[in-house]
């Protein structure tokens, strides 16, 4: 199985690497009146690399200023991955240069 669908929340959880189709089935959609059932493909892929983005997209930063640092995760075909609540990114910043005021729970955003 590539993924598991939680019918109560309509959330798909990736279980294994691969892809699968998900179809919209709803009691309010009469399949005899639609030409095609709405379908999407879910791709579950491993991460390949990280990209650090500093607010303003500027790699030259000044002391005494506050910056946002966002960490993006990409797959092997340069597609940015959607980070879910079970993803946690560990990062550290040199205390001589950066003082982290706050961080997101999953570690992908720092202020």
N, C-alpha and C positions, 0 to 999 in steps of 0.2 A: 504494500500500500504506500502510495506517495503522500497522501494526506488524509486528514480526518475532518469531516464537517460537523460542527456543532449546530444542530438544527435550531436550537433556541436563540443563538446569537448570530447565526449565519457566518460564523468565523471558521476559516479553514486553517488547520495546523499542519505544517509540513512534517512528515515523519521520516521520509527517505528521499534521497536524490532522485529526481525524475520530473515528469510532468503528467498532468491529468486534466480532464475536462470537467467543468462544473456546470450543470444546467439549472436554470431558474424554473422551479416548479412551484406554483402558487395556486391556491384555490380560486383566486380572482382572475387568473389567466386561463382562458378557455383555449386549449391547444387546437381545437377544431377551427378557431377563427384566426389563428396566427399562421403565417407562412413558415415560420422557423422559431423553434424554442430558443430563447436567449441563452447563450453559452459563452463561457470564458475558459481559457486555459491557464492553469496554475503551474508555474515553474518553481521547483525547489532545487536550488543550486548552492554549492559551497561558496563561501567568501574567498576572494582572491587578493584584494588589497584595500588599504585604507587611504582616505584623503582627508587631510586636516585643512579646514577652512577657517580663516581668521576674518572677523567682521571687516567689511570694506575690501575684502580680497587683497589685502596688502601684507606682504611678508616682512615689511619694515615696520616695527612697532616702537613706540616711544615709552619711556618710563613715566609713571604717574598717570597713564591713561587706562581706561577700562576697555577690554576687548572681549568679544564673544568668540569662542573656539568651538566649532562643530566638527565632529568626526563622522565622515560618511564611509560606508562599506560598499564595495563594488564586487561584482562577479567577474569571471574571466572574459566576458564580452563587453566590458565597460558599462554594464547596467547597474545603476544604484539599487541596492537592496533595501527593502522595507524592514526597518528594525522593529521587532516585537518586544513584548514585555519580558520574554525569557532570554533576551540577548543582554550580555553585560560586557562592556569594553573597559579594560584596565588601562589607565594611562597615568603617567607621572610627568610633572613639569619641574624644571629646576627652580628651587625656592629662591635662589639668588636673583632670578629674573622675573618670575611670575608668581603672583599670589592668587590662588584660586578662591574666589568669594563663594561660589556655589557651583554645584554640578547636578546634572540630571540623574535620575535613579539608575538608568542603564549605562551611564558614563559616556554618552555620545555628545553631550553639550556641557561646556564650562564657561563660567563668567569670571 
